[in-house]
Amino acid sequence: MGVIIKDIIQSIQAETNFEKVSDLIDNVSIDSRSLQNNNKTLFFALVGPHHDAHIYIEDLITKGVHYFAVNYIPEGLNSRANFLIVPNTLQALQDFAAYYRSLFHFPIIGITGSNGKTIVKEWLNFLLGPDYNIIRSPKSYNSQVGVPLSVIGINTYHNFGIFEAGISTVGEMVHLQKIIKPTIGILTNIGSAHDEGFADLSQKIKEKLKLFKDVEVLILNKNKTIEAFIKSDTKIFTWSTQDKTADVFIQKKVIDDHSELSITCKGLCFKISIPFTDEASIENSMHCILTMLYLKYSVETIEERVKELFPVEMRLKVKNGINNCTLIDDSYSSDFQSLKIALDFLESQKQHKKRTLILSDIFQSGLTEEELYSRVSHLIVSHKINRVFCIGETVSKFKNKFLNAISFLTTEDFIKAFENLHFINETVLIKGSRQFEFENIVSLLEEKTHETVLDINLNAISHNLNYFKSKLHPKTKLMIMVKAFGYGSGSYEIAKLLAHHKVDYLGVAFADEGIELRKAGIELPILVMNPEMTSFHSIIQYNLEPEIYNIRGLKAFLKIADEKHLQDYPVHIKINTGMNRLGFDTEILPELISVLKQTKRIDIKSIMSHLASSDVPGHRDFTLQQIADFERDSTTLMSELNIKPIRHICNTSGISNYPQAQFDMVRLGIGLYGVSNEEDEQLKLENVGTLKSVISQIRVIEAGESVGYVRRFMADSTTKVATIPIGYADGISRLWGNGVGYVTINGKRAPIIGSICMDMLMINVTGINCVEGSEVVIFGNDPSVIDIAKATSTIPYEILTSISARVKRVFYRE
């Protein structure tokens, strides 16, 4: 990047606590976890409704960061770093990005819409890449924060830019337009995403069109409604499959697994083949084709390149690998910006000390080869990569810049040598350009399991956590429940994310759950909610904190504490206020107090209880009585023992419905995973887990033929039946079968027919476009676990926690 701090100060109109303004800043950061933070980094301490990055500044100073853009200087740090003080750090980040953008003068495509932005961006990068040094938004960096970070990635060698802009409400696009300043605009599909942020469709259209305020041309699917809002002096270049008055008219024909497009443009007629048949891909392709036409590419070049378009994977995925390895699959792109993101993501994976990078040639960096691979070397060193496999002619030339590097000219060469490369007990980042087909390497390294996976969206977990944090009083602590394998989602990955968010406690049901987290390196305090007395030795060994709920358990723990000569070991006292499950009753408190007064072996870290019916409005009086009883009994304990422990009684529903009962801490459970009992609140949460499988086989049966055990489904007409490799052994209730439940394929609902088997279920796919191998959504957004729970007369907890451990969990970030 390379910007003098003086120019940054002026661009964001900051006040400072320092005088020297000649230092060079070559990195901007908003992520305190990044190992790329250094003495030439400017860290923007962003503040939102649910977070305040100022709390990370002291840690960053110790790691060598000198410069911070802040809303305020944290207490005691004024003399320890250089601060640029601004009223709003997000606005300052955007202002600096707009200033930085103004230093460059080359064509930039700005893309917005409801769907297809990232795919169009990636396809255009592929199509135009042979002719330009392109800077583009990495991944889906299209937000109020992502766009400025993307633009700041421009360097002097770039000569073309492609940036996407996403908004969720009014007043946002004006900021992104100033940063991107596109010369060419593309408006993709306008759909229902983020509808809740706009009064109506017209408001949404007008807001999105603000991105194209000063463009030379706007490319879009011809639409009279949208065109009514476009300024009269804006040049438009339109396409259509229906309206022959469009600049480009398309007729399409589906042939097997591809589409043939007959294109008419200003008297020019030609045909193009694209390797897709779905409407969305055809629409995204047309935006790309019109862009190439506007840039005066020849028909021959367009035909040749478009037929090579490919599905775009937009996520970093964490997968289980062979020999106890962990894989980070980012095998579809290789550019410098996305490598930085992937390496930061690698840093969050701490399962293994050993780290391996498999890296292809890097394209379109805008840098000379020497400078590019010197920077890559610096990244690899800062991220403590133990060994590097270089694949490609160019990266192989620079392998001496990397520690412990082995080079291969092709992916095939790597695969031939695979058996002798010894992958074991390590985290492997696979980062390659699509043309290297690194998916074949992923296939070799991936643990072989059946084709059903539970995708866990880590971004959604962060969103839900921040939503509930916004409901808390400033001093209220937060415990997150990660029991039952993280409600079926995977405890360790969730716990790592929660550690980054600095939650105060983790809660598990049994000691072995806490022990596994400790073995995996989780250092947060962990409360064991249902400790068995036989586990007390292990609890102490692994520094876990037991809930004590009766005199027998207390005395058993004290006996072990005496034997081990413990002093002030943290424990948590459970009071029964009406759940009538575990806990000290009010009449037992005198005996409890008597025992506790006689020992200094333990420290009462918290006093707790549990709400039985906080999610049921009709039981409000009962819940209020529980809260009152807890206040009374906990106060008695605190007074008699002269202690000030943490007090907590609220669960997820309690956080929302009884804010007056937050006490000192609350316990967030299923809400973290995107499930609420309140309809209004459910709309504000994001789905975390999506259970997916594939079609194993398709057959057509005739009227009178049956499907499955006991012939519970009988066809009354010709029916197309698909078999899915998931059943009740994987956690799918048999109550969801026999026409009660459904799955979705390509957005279409396919009813489950016949009985659900142990390892399979069958669905009716008559009228649905699908083939063997097509993806099937078992649950996610539709159906949701709430839908399944209602239909099977149970609760979402049971649906989530029933998913078998044999179902592979794949964790990802968008």
C-alpha positions in Angstrom: 0.0 0.0 0.0 2.6 2.6 1.1 0.9 5.8 2.4 2.6 8.4 4.6 0.8 8.8 7.9 0.5 12.5 7.3 -1.7 11.9 4.3 -3.9 9.5 6.2 -4.4 12.0 9.0 -5.5 14.6 6.5 -7.8 12.2 4.7 -9.7 11.2 7.8 -9.4 14.6 9.5 -8.0 13.0 12.7 -6.6 14.6 15.8 -3.4 12.9 17.0 -1.3 12.4 20.2 2.0 12.4 18.3 4.0 14.8 16.2 6.1 12.6 13.8 4.0 12.2 10.6 6.5 10.9 8.1 6.2 7.2 8.9 5.0 4.9 6.1 1.9 2.7 6.6 1.8 -0.4 4.4 -1.1 -2.3 6.0 -4.5 -1.5 7.2 -6.2 -3.9 9.7 -9.5 -4.3 11.6 -8.7 -7.9 12.8 -6.7 -8.1 16.0 -6.1 -11.8 15.4 -4.2 -11.3 12.2 -0.5 -12.2 12.3 0.0 -9.6 9.5 -0.3 -6.8 12.1 3.1 -5.1 12.5 4.8 -1.9 13.1 3.7 -0.5 9.7 0.0 -1.4 10.4 -2.7 1.1 11.0 -5.4 -0.6 13.1 -8.9 0.8 12.9 -10.7 0.1 16.1 -14.2 -0.4 14.8 -17.2 0.1 17.1 -20.6 -1.4 16.4 -23.9 -2.1 18.3 -22.5 -5.4 19.5 -18.7 -4.9 19.7 -15.9 -2.5 20.5 -12.4 -3.3 19.1 -10.8 -0.8 21.4 -10.5 -3.7 23.9 -7.9 -5.3 21.7 -5.6 -2.4 21.5 -3.4 -3.2 24.5 -2.7 -6.7 23.1 -1.9 -5.3 19.7 0.6 -2.8 21.2 2.5 -5.7 22.8 2.6 -7.4 19.4 4.3 -4.4 17.8 1.5 -2.3 16.3 2.2 1.4 16.7 -0.7 3.2 15.0 -4.4 3.1 15.8 -7.4 5.0 14.5 -9.7 5.3 17.5 -12.9 6.9 18.8 -11.1 7.3 22.2 -7.8 6.5 23.7 -8.2 3.6 26.2 -7.2 4.4 29.7 -3.5 4.1 30.4 -2.4 3.7 26.8 -1.9 7.3 25.7 1.9 7.2 26.0 2.3 3.7 24.6 1.1 4.1 21.0 0.3 6.7 18.3 -3.4 7.4 18.1 -5.5 9.0 15.3 -8.7 10.2 17.1 -11.8 10.5 15.0 -15.6 10.7 15.8 -16.3 7.4 14.0 -13.7 4.8 13.1 -15.9 3.1 10.4 -16.4 6.5 8.7 -12.6 7.1 9.0 -11.9 3.8 7.3 -14.3 4.6 4.5 -12.8 8.1 4.1 -9.3 6.8 3.9 -10.4 4.2 1.3 -12.1 6.9 -0.8 -8.9 9.0 -0.6 -6.8 6.0 -1.6 -9.1 5.2 -4.5 -8.6 8.7 -5.8 -4.9 8.0 -6.3 -5.6 5.5 -9.1 -7.1 6.1 -12.6 -8.1 2.9 -14.4 -11.4 1.2 -15.3 -13.3 -0.1 -12.4 -16.4 -2.3 -12.6 -18.9 -1.8 -9.7 -21.4 -4.7 -9.2 -24.5 -4.7 -7.0 -27.8 -6.5 -6.8 -29.5 -9.0 -4.6 -28.0 -12.2 -6.0 -25.1 -13.1 -8.2 -22.6 -10.3 -7.3 -19.7 -12.5 -6.2 -20.2 -15.0 -9.1 -20.3 -12.3 -11.7 -17.2 -10.7 -10.1 -15.3 -14.0 -10.1 -16.3 -14.9 -13.7 -15.3 -11.5 -15.0 -11.9 -11.9 -13.2 -11.5 -15.2 -15.1 -12.7 -13.8 -18.4 -10.7 -10.5 -18.4 -7.7 -11.8 -16.4 -5.6 -12.7 -19.4 -5.6 -9.1 -20.5 -5.4 -7.1 -17.3 -3.8 -7.0 -13.9 -7.0 -7.1 -11.9 -7.7 -6.1 -8.4 -11.0 -7.4 -7.1 -13.0 -7.8 -3.9 -11.7 -10.9 -2.1 -14.4 -13.5 -1.3 -17.6 -11.6 -0.5 -16.0 -8.4 0.8 -18.9 -6.2 -0.2 -20.1 -4.6 3.0 -19.5 -1.2 4.6 -16.2 -2.7 6.0 -15.4 -5.1 3.2 -15.5 -2.6 0.4 -12.9 -0.2 1.9 -10.6 -3.1 2.8 -10.9 -4.4 -0.8 -10.1 -1.0 -2.4 -7.1 -0.5 -0.1 -5.7 -3.6 -1.7 -5.0 -1.7 -5.0 -1.3 -1.2 -5.9 0.5 0.6 -8.6 0.7 -2.4 -10.9 -3.1 -2.9 -11.2 -4.8 -1.6 -14.3 -8.4 -2.9 -13.8 -10.7 -3.2 -10.8 -13.8 -5.3 -10.1 -15.6 -4.6 -6.8 -19.0 -5.7 -5.5 -21.2 -3.6 -3.2 -23.8 -5.1 -0.9 -26.3 -3.1 1.2 -29.0 -4.0 3.7 -30.8 -0.7 4.2 -31.1 2.9 3.0 -28.2 5.3 3.4 -25.4 2.7 2.9 -24.7 2.8 -0.9 -23.7 6.5 -0.9 -20.6 5.6 1.2 -19.7 2.6 -1.1 -20.1 4.7 -4.2 -17.5 7.2 -3.0 -15.1 4.4 -2.3 -15.5 2.3 -5.5 -16.3 5.2 -7.9 -17.0 2.6 -10.7 -16.6 3.5 -14.4 -18.7 0.5 -15.5 -21.8 -0.6 -13.5 -23.5 -4.0 -13.4 -26.8 -4.5 -11.8 -27.5 -8.2 -11.2 -30.7 -9.8 -10.1 -33.0 -7.8 -7.7 -34.5 -10.3 -5.3 -35.9 -10.5 -1.8 -32.5 -10.6 0.1 -32.5 -7.9 2.9 -36.0 -6.8 2.0 -36.6 -6.0 5.7 -34.2 -3.1 5.4 -36.4 -1.3 2.9 -39.9 0.1 2.9 -40.7 -1.3 -0.5 -39.1 -2.5 -3.8 -38.8 1.0 -5.2 -36.8 2.2 -2.2 -34.5 -0.8 -2.6 -33.9 -0.2 -6.3 -33.3 3.5 -5.8 -30.7 2.8 -3.1 -28.8 0.2 -5.2 -28.7 2.5 -8.2 -26.8 5.1 -6.2 -23.7 3.0 -6.9 -23.9 4.0 -10.6 -24.1 7.8 -10.1 -21.1 8.6 -12.4 -20.6 5.4 -14.5 -19.9 5.5 -18.2 -22.4 2.7 -18.7 -24.8 0.6 -16.7 -25.3 -3.1 -17.7 -28.5 -4.8 -16.7 -31.3 -7.1 -17.6 -33.9 -4.9 -19.4 -36.6 -4.1 -16.9 -39.1 -1.2 -17.2 -39.6 -0.9 -13.4 -35.9 -0.5 -12.8 -35.3 1.7 -15.8 -37.9 4.1 -14.5 -35.5 5.0 -11.6 -32.3 5.3 -13.7 -31.2 8.9 -14.3 -31.9 10.0 -17.9 -28.2 10.9 -18.5 -27.0 7.4 -17.6 -26.0 5.3 -20.6 -27.5 1.8 -20.3 -26.6 -1.4 -22.1 -29.4 -4.0 -21.7 -30.0 -7.6 -22.5 -33.2 -9.7 -22.4 -34.6 -13.1 -23.3 -38.1 -11.6 -23.7 -37.9 -8.0 -24.9 -36.5 -7.6 -28.4 -36.0 -3.9 -27.8 -33.0 -4.7 -25.5 -29.6 -3.9 -26.9 -28.8 -7.6 -26.7 -31.4 -10.2 -27.3 -30.9 -13.8 -26.3 -32.6 -17.0 -27.2 -31.6 -20.0 -25.1 -31.7 -23.8 -25.6 -30.8 -26.4 -23.0 -28.8 -29.3 -24.4 -28.0 -32.0 -21.8 -25.7 -30.3 -19.2 -25.1 -27.0 -21.0 -27.0 -24.2 -22.6 -26.7 -22.8 -26.1 -27.3 -19.0 -26.3 -28.2 -17.4 -29.6 -27.2 -13.7 -29.3 -28.2 -10.8 -31.4 -26.4 -7.5 -30.8 -26.6 -4.5 -33.2 -27.1 -6.7 -36.2 -24.4 -9.1 -35.1 -25.6 -12.7 -34.5 -23.6 -15.5 -32.9 -23.9 -18.5 -30.6 -22.3 -19.2 -27.3 -22.2 -22.4 -25.2 -22.1 -22.1 -21.4 -21.7 -25.1 -19.1 -24.9 -24.4 -17.1 -28.6 -24.9 -17.5 -30.1 -23.0 -14.5 -31.6 -19.6 -14.9 -29.4 -17.9 -12.4 -26.2 -19.0 -14.1 -27.5 -17.9 -17.5 -28.4 -14.5 -16.1 -24.9 -14.2 -14.5 -23.3 -15.2 -17.8 -25.2 -12.6 -19.7 -23.9 -9.8 -17.5 -20.3 -11.0 -18.2 -20.9 -11.4 -21.9 -22.3 -7.8 -22.2 -19.3 -6.5 -20.3 -17.0 -8.2 -22.8 -19.0 -6.8 -25.7 -18.8 -3.3 -24.2 -15.0 -3.7 -23.8 -14.9 -4.6 -27.5 -13.8 -8.2 -27.2 -14.1 -10.3 -30.3 -16.9 -12.8 -30.6 -14.3 -15.6 -31.0 -12.6 -14.6 -27.7 -16.0 -14.4 -25.9 -17.0 -17.8 -27.2 -13.7 -19.4 -26.3 -13.6 -18.1 -22.7 -17.3 -18.2 -21.7 -17.5 -22.0 -22.4 -14.8 -22.5 -19.7 -16.9 -20.8 -16.9 -17.1 -22.8 -13.7 -19.1 -23.0 -10.5 -17.8 -20.6 -7.9 -17.0 -21.7 -4.3 -17.3 -18.6 -2.1 -16.4 -20.1 1.2 -13.3 -21.2 3.2 -14.2 -24.7 4.4 -12.7 -26.6 7.3 -12.7 -30.4 6.8 -11.4 -33.5 8.6 -8.5 -34.9 6.8 -6.6 -38.2 6.7 -4.3 -39.2 9.5 -5.8 -36.7 12.0 -5.2 -33.7 9.7 -7.4 -30.7 9.5 -7.9 -29.2 6.0 -8.7 -25.7 5.0 -10.1 -25.9 1.5 -9.6 -22.7 -0.6 -8.9 -24.6 -3.8 -10.6 -22.4 -6.3 -8.6 -19.2 -6.4 -5.1 -18.0 -5.9 -4.4 -14.3 -5.6 -2.5 -12.3 -3.0 -5.4 -10.7 -1.3 -7.3 -13.9 -0.8 -4.1 -15.6 0.4 -3.8 -13.1 3.2 -7.4 -13.9 4.2 -6.8 -17.6 4.1 -3.7 -17.4 6.2 -5.6 -15.4 8.8 -8.2 -18.0 8.8 -5.5 -20.7 9.2 -4.4 -18.8 12.3 -7.8 -19.5 13.9 -7.3 -23.2 13.6 -5.2 -24.3 16.5 -5.9 -28.1 16.5 -2.3 -28.8 15.4 1.1 -27.1 15.9 2.3 -28.2 12.5 1.1 -26.1 9.6 1.4 -26.9 5.9 0.6 -24.7 2.9 -0.1 -26.2 -0.6 0.2 -23.2 -3.0 -0.2 -22.8 -6.7 1.1 -20.0 -8.9 -0.5 -16.7 -7.9 -2.0 -14.7 -10.7 -3.0 -11.0 -11.2 -1.2 -9.7 -8.1 -0.3 -6.5 -10.0 3.3 -7.0 -8.6 6.5 -8.2 -10.2 7.2 -11.8 -9.6 10.1 -11.0 -7.4 8.2 -8.6 -5.2 5.1 -10.8 -5.1 6.9 -13.9 -3.9 8.9 -11.9 -1.4 5.7 -10.7 0.1 4.3 -14.2 0.1 7.5 -15.4 1.9 6.9 -12.7 4.5 3.3 -13.9 5.0 4.4 -17.5 5.3 7.1 -16.6 7.9 4.7 -14.4 10.0 2.1 -17.2 10.0 4.7 -19.8 11.2 4.1 -22.2 8.3 6.2 -25.3 8.8 6.4 -26.5 5.2 5.2 -25.4 1.8 4.4 -27.4 -1.3 4.8 -25.1 -4.4 2.9 -26.3 -7.4 3.4 -24.4 -10.7 6.2 -23.2 -12.9 6.4 -19.7 -11.5 6.1 -20.3 -7.7 8.6 -23.2 -8.0 11.2 -20.7 -9.2 10.9 -18.9 -5.9 10.8 -21.9 -3.6 14.1 -20.9 -2.0 12.2 -17.9 -0.4 10.2 -20.4 1.7 11.3 -22.5 4.6 11.1 -26.2 4.0 9.6 -26.0 0.5 9.1 -28.7 -2.0 8.2 -27.8 -5.6 6.2 -29.6 -8.3 5.6 -28.3 -11.8 2.0 -29.7 -12.0 -0.7 -31.0 -9.7 -0.3 -34.4 -11.4 3.3 -34.4 -10.3 2.2 -33.7 -6.7 -0.4 -36.5 -6.8 2.2 -39.0 -8.1 4.4 -38.2 -5.1 1.6 -38.0 -2.6 2.2 -41.4 -0.9 5.7 -40.2 0.1 4.8 -36.8 1.4 3.5 -38.0 4.8 0.6 -35.8 6.0 -0.2 -36.5 9.7 -1.4 -34.5 12.7 -1.2 -31.1 10.9 -3.4 -28.3 9.5 -3.2 -28.1 5.8 -4.2 -25.0 3.8 -4.9 -25.8 0.2 -4.7 -22.6 -1.9 -4.7 -22.8 -5.6 -5.9 -21.2 -8.8 -8.8 -23.1 -10.4 -6.7 -24.2 -13.4 -4.5 -26.3 -11.1 -7.5 -28.4 -10.1 -6.6 -28.6 -6.5 -9.9 -30.2 -5.7 -8.1 -33.4 -6.7 -5.6 -32.7 -3.9 -8.5 -32.1 -1.4 -10.0 -35.4 -2.4 -6.8 -37.2 -1.6 -6.4 -35.5 1.8 -10.0 -35.5 2.9 -11.2 -38.1 5.4 -13.4 -40.5 3.5 -16.9 -40.4 5.0 -20.3 -40.7 3.4 -21.7 -37.8 1.4 -23.9 -36.3 4.1 -22.4 -33.2 5.7 -23.5 -30.6 8.3 -22.3 -27.2 7.1 -21.7 -24.8 10.1 -21.6 -21.1 9.2 -19.1 -19.4 11.6 -20.2 -15.9 10.4 -23.8 -16.7 11.5 -22.6 -17.8 15.0 -20.8 -14.5 15.4 -23.9 -12.6 14.2 -26.2 -14.4 16.7 -23.7 -13.9 19.5 -23.5 -10.2 18.8 -27.3 -10.0 18.6 -27.7 -11.4 22.1 -24.8 -9.4 23.5 -26.6 -6.2 22.3 -29.4 -7.1 24.8 -27.2 -7.3 27.8 -26.4 -4.5 30.3 -22.8 -3.2 29.9 -21.5 -5.2 32.9 -23.4 -8.4 32.4 -21.1 -11.4 31.8 -21.9 -14.1 29.2 -21.6 -17.8 29.4 -22.1 -19.9 26.3 -23.4 -23.4 26.4 -21.4 -25.7 24.2 -22.7 -29.0 25.6 -24.0 -31.9 23.5 -21.3 -31.4 20.9 -22.1 -27.7 20.6 -25.8 -28.5 20.1 -24.7 -30.9 17.4 -22.5 -28.3 15.7 -19.1 -29.2 17.0 -17.8 -27.9 20.4 -14.2 -27.2 19.6 -14.7 -25.0 16.5 -17.4 -23.1 18.3 -15.3 -22.7 21.4 -12.4 -21.3 19.4 -14.7 -18.6 17.9 -16.1 -17.8 21.3 -12.6 -17.4 22.8 -11.9 -14.8 20.1 -15.1 -12.9 21.1 -13.9 -12.9 24.7 -17.0 -14.5 26.2 -16.6 -15.0 30.0 -17.5 -18.7 30.4 -18.2 -21.9 28.5 -20.8 -24.4 29.8 -20.7 -28.1 29.2 -22.9 -30.9 30.5 -20.3 -33.5 31.6 -16.7 -33.5 32.4 -15.6 -35.4 29.3 -16.9 -32.6 27.1 -14.8 -30.0 29.0 -11.7 -32.3 29.0 -11.9 -32.5 25.2 -12.0 -28.7 25.0 -9.0 -28.5 27.3 -7.0 -31.1 25.3 -7.8 -29.0 22.2 -6.3 -25.9 23.7 -9.3 -24.0 24.9 -8.3 -21.9 27.9 -11.6 -20.1 28.8 -13.2 -21.0 32.2 -15.4 -24.0 31.7 -18.4 -24.8 34.0 -19.4 -28.5 34.2 -23.2 -28.4 34.7 -23.9 -32.1 35.6 -20.7 -33.4 37.2 -20.7 -37.0 38.3 -18.8 -37.5 41.5 -16.5 -40.0 39.8 -15.3 -37.2 37.5 -14.1 -34.9 40.3 -10.5 -36.0 40.0 -10.5 -35.3 36.2 -12.3 -32.0 36.7 -9.5 -30.8 39.0 -6.8 -32.2 36.7 -8.1 -30.3 33.7 -9.0 -27.1 35.6 -12.7 -27.3 35.1 -15.3 -25.8 37.4 -18.0 -28.1 38.8 -21.6 -27.2 39.5 -22.4 -28.3 43.1 -26.1 -29.1 43.6 -26.4 -31.2 46.7 -24.7 -31.8 50.1 -23.5 -35.3 49.1 -21.7 -33.9 46.0 -20.3 -31.0 48.0 -18.8 -33.3 50.7 -17.4 -35.6 48.1 -15.7 -32.7 46.3 -14.4 -31.3 49.6 -12.9 -34.7 50.5 -10.9 -34.7 47.3 -10.0 -31.0 47.8 -8.6 -32.0 51.2 -6.6 -34.8 49.8 -5.1 -32.6 47.1 -4.6 -29.6 49.5 -6.5 -27.3 47.2 -7.1 -23.7 48.2 -10.0 -21.6 46.8 -10.9 -24.0 44.0 -13.7 -22.4 41.9 -17.1 -24.1 42.2 -20.7 -23.0 41.3 -23.6 -23.5 43.7 -26.9 -24.4 42.1 -30.2 -23.4 43.8 -33.5 -25.1 42.9 -36.1 -22.4 42.3 -38.8 -24.5 40.7 -37.2 -26.5 37.9 -37.1 -29.4 40.4 -34.2 -31.1 38.6 -30.9 -30.3 40.3 -30.1 -27.8 43.0 -30.3 -26.9 46.7 -33.8 -26.4 48.1 -34.4 -23.4 50.3 -34.7 -25.5 53.5 -31.3 -27.0 52.8 -29.5 -23.7 52.7 -28.7 -23.6 56.5 -26.8 -26.9 56.2 -25.1 -25.8 53.0 -24.0 -22.6 54.7 -22.7 -24.5 57.7 -20.6 -26.8 55.6 -19.2 -23.9 53.5 -18.3 -21.8 56.5 -16.0 -24.7 57.7 -13.8 -24.8 54.6 -11.4 -22.7 52.6 -10.8 -25.4 50.0 -13.3 -23.9 47.5 -14.2 -20.5 46.2 -17.9 -19.9 45.4 -17.4 -18.5 41.9 -21.1 -18.3 41.2 -24.6 -18.9 42.5 -27.0 -20.1 39.8 -30.4 -21.4 39.1 -32.4 -22.3 36.0 -35.6 -20.9 34.6 -38.1 -23.7 33.7 -40.5 -21.8 31.5 -39.0 -18.5 30.4 -40.2 -19.1 26.8 -43.9 -19.5 27.7 -45.8 -16.2 28.2 -48.6 -18.1 30.1 -46.1 -19.0 32.8 -44.8 -15.5 33.4 -46.0 -15.4 37.0 -44.2 -18.7 37.7 -41.0 -17.4 36.2 -41.2 -14.1 38.1 -41.5 -16.2 41.3 -38.5 -18.2 40.3 -36.5 -15.0 39.9 -37.7 -13.7 43.2 -36.8 -16.9 45.0 -33.4 -16.8 43.4 -32.9 -13.3 44.6 -33.9 -14.2 48.1 -31.8 -17.4 48.4 -28.7 -16.1 46.7 -28.8 -13.0 48.9 -29.0 -15.2 51.9 -25.9 -17.2 50.8 -24.0 -14.0 50.0 -24.8 -12.4 53.3 -24.1 -15.5 55.5 -20.9 -16.3 53.7 -19.8 -12.7 53.2 -19.1 -13.3 49.5 -19.9 -11.5 46.2 -20.0 -14.2 43.5 -21.4 -14.0 40.0 -25.1 -14.7 40.0 -27.0 -16.1 36.9 -30.4 -17.6 36.1 -31.3 -16.5 32.6 -31.1 -18.9 29.6 -31.6 -17.8 26.0 -35.3 -17.1 26.4 -34.6 -15.4 29.7 -32.2 -13.0 28.1 -35.0 -11.8 25.7 -38.0 -12.0 28.0 -36.7 -11.1 31.4 -34.0 -8.5 31.0 -34.5 -7.4 34.6 -33.1 -10.8 35.7 -29.7 -10.6 34.1 -28.0 -10.3 37.5 -24.2 -10.7 36.9 -24.2 -13.2 34.0 -26.5 -14.9 31.6 -26.3 -18.3 29.8 -26.8 -18.3 26.0 -27.6 -21.7 24.6 -29.6 -22.5 21.5 -30.0 -18.9 20.5 -26.4 -18.9 19.5 -27.2 -21.6 16.9 -30.0 -19.5 15.4 -33.1 -20.7 17.1 -35.6 -18.6 19.1 -39.0 -19.3 20.5 -40.1 -15.7 19.5 -41.1 -15.2 15.9 -39.9 -11.6 15.8 -36.6 -12.5 17.2 -36.2 -15.5 14.9 -36.2 -13.1 12.0 -33.1 -11.4 13.4 -31.1 -14.5 13.8 -29.1 -16.3 11.1 -29.2 -20.0 10.4 -26.0 -21.7 11.5 -26.3 -25.3 10.4 -27.3 -26.7 7.0 -27.6 -30.5 6.7 -26.9 -31.6 3.2 -26.7 -34.8 1.2 -26.8 -36.0 -2.4 -29.1 -38.1 -4.6 -27.7 -41.7 -4.7 -30.1 -43.0 -7.3 -33.2 -42.0 -9.3 -35.8 -44.3 -10.7 -39.3 -44.0 -12.2 -42.1 -46.1 -10.8 -45.6 -46.6 -12.2 -49.0 -46.4 -10.5 -49.5 -49.2 -8.1 -45.8 -49.7 -7.3 -44.5 -49.0 -3.7 -41.5 -47.5 -2.0 -39.7 -48.7 1.1 -40.5 -51.0 4.0 -44.0 -52.2 4.6 -44.9 -50.5 1.2 -46.1 -47.3 3.1 -46.0 -45.3 -0.1 -48.0 -46.5 -3.1 -47.8 -44.5 -6.3 -51.1 -43.4 -7.8 -49.4 -42.2 -11.1 -46.0 -42.3 -12.7 -43.5 -41.0 -10.1 -39.8 -40.1 -10.1 -38.2 -41.3 -6.9 -34.8 -40.4 -5.5 -32.9 -42.1 -2.7 -30.8 -40.0 -0.3 -28.0 -41.6 1.9 -29.3 -40.4 5.3 -31.6 -42.0 7.7 -32.6 -42.4 11.4 -29.1 -43.6 12.3 -27.9 -40.1 11.2 -30.5 -38.5 13.4 -33.5 -38.0 11.1 -36.7 -38.9 13.0 -38.9 -41.6 11.4 -41.8 -39.3 12.3 -40.5 -36.9 9.6 -41.3 -39.6 6.9 -44.4 -40.9 5.2 -45.3 -37.5 3.6 -44.9 -35.5 6.8 -41.6 -34.0 5.9 -39.7 -32.8 2.8 -36.2 -31.8 1.6 -35.3 -29.1 -0.9 -33.5 -29.6 -4.2 -32.6 -26.5 -6.3 -35.1 -24.5 -4.1 -37.9 -27.0 -4.8 -39.6 -29.0 -2.0 -39.5 -32.8 -2.5 -41.7 -34.7 -0.1 -40.3 -37.7 1.8 -42.2 -40.8 0.8 -42.4 -44.1 2.6 -40.6 -44.9 5.9 -37.3 -43.4 6.7 -34.8 -46.2 6.8 -31.7 -46.6 9.0 -29.3 -45.1 6.4 -31.6 -43.9 3.6 -34.7 -42.0 2.9 -36.7 -41.7 -0.4 -38.2 -38.6 -1.9 -40.7 -37.7 -4.7 -38.8 -35.6 -7.3 -41.4 -35.7 -10.0 -41.2 -32.3 -11.8 -37.9 -31.3 -10.1 -34.8 -30.8 -12.3 -32.2 -33.1 -10.7 -29.8 -35.9 -11.4 -27.9 -38.5 -9.4 -25.4 -36.5 -7.4 -27.5 -33.4 -7.1 -27.3 -31.6 -3.7 -30.2 -32.1 -1.3 -30.9 -29.8 1.7 -32.2 -31.9 4.6 -32.6 -28.9 6.9 -31.3 -25.3 6.9 -33.5 -22.3 6.0 -36.1 -24.6 4.4 -37.0 -26.7 6.1 -35.7 -25.3 9.3 -35.1 -27.3 12.5 -38.1 -25.3 13.9 -40.3 -26.6 11.0 -39.2 -30.2 11.6 -39.7 -29.9 15.4 -43.2 -28.6 15.0 -44.1 -31.4 12.6 -42.7 -34.1 14.7 -44.0 -32.7 18.1 -40.6 -32.1 19.6 -38.2 -29.2 20.1 -35.4 -27.8 17.9 -32.8 -28.9 20.6 -33.6 -32.6 19.9 -33.4 -32.1 16.1 -29.9 -30.5 16.3 -28.4 -32.8 19.0 -29.7 -35.9 17.3 -27.4 -35.5 14.2 -25.0 -38.4 14.4 -21.3 -37.9 14.9 -20.8 -39.9 11.7 -22.1 -36.9 9.8 -19.1 -34.9 8.8 -19.1 -31.3 10.1 -17.7 -28.7 7.7 -17.0 -25.2 9.2 -16.8 -22.2 6.9 -16.7 -18.5 6.8 -18.3 -16.5 4.0 
